[in-house]
Amino acid sequence: MVKKEDLENNSKKRNRKNLMVAGLVIFIIIGIYIISIVRMGA
């Protein structure tokens, strides 16, 4: 049997991981956007 606490801890870890991945993706997209603006302006 899996304890309810273990399930809650696993979901918390998974959510934190998802947030990190989402933040990384957003960071990369913003970086590409800024680089493209600089190239257009230069």
Sequence and secondary structure as in RCSB ss.txt:
>XXXX:A:sequence
MVKKEDLENNSKKRNRKNLMVAGLVIFIIIGIYIISIVRMGA
>XXXX:A:secstr
   HHHHHHHHHHHHHHHHHHHHHHHHHHHHHHHHHHHHHH 
